[in-house]
Amino acid sequence: MAMLQRLLAAIHGVDPAHIPLATDALMEAADDYLASKPIVDAQGRRSRPGISEARGSVLSLHKSLAAVQAQLSALPLNAFTELVTAYDAPMGRLKEDVAQVVQATDAALKSLKAQPDKAPDIARHIVAFQVARVFRDILQIKPTATRDDAENVTGTRGGAAYATALRATYAIAGLTQIKLGPLIDVGLALLDDPELPHNLP
């Protein structure tokens, strides 16, 4: 947090009174990104379940349910009676309910097979938007698309201030190896989108 406060304080034209609220908002953006990556591996890297993992999980469930269907049809009479009593419904109803779950897994598999293996990291886009909004609404500085790695850019004057703050926010969220340019463009586009709630009258 102290690093963000120093970074914002170094930006030309920033009212010091706005820095605490802006810092909190940037930290919240980083926290939101971390929350979108619920899986942590042995190295502490965060991710979210990929499409291939989802396909595998649903396929496994589908196979298990198919086995349940087969076992229901092969139950001995005493087991049949106990199960129907515990389920408080006829066996036909139980079999129908299982069949509906099987149909749902079929539909889920078809949907997952149609999705690309690697989906875009939408959470990164949201962070870029959140940081842009901090500049516009809290710091009252117009964020621009100037990159922080452009020649003669210090990050404290002009448009590169947004890029510098965005890179720092990503770093707090654990993202250090990123292509910032496209994310800047997305963040500014979302900020200016007239259809989004923050721009509606």
ABEGO torsion letter per residue (X at the ends): XAAAAAAAAABBGBBAAAAAAAAAAAAAAAAAAAAABABBBAAGBBBBBBAAAAAAAAAAAAAAAAAAAAAAAABBAAAAAAAAAAAGBBAAAAAAAAAAAAAAAAAAAAAAAABBABBBBAAAAAAAAAAAAAAAAAAGBBBBABBAABBGBAGABEAAAAAAAAAAAAAAAGBABBBAAAAAAAAAAAAABAABAAABX
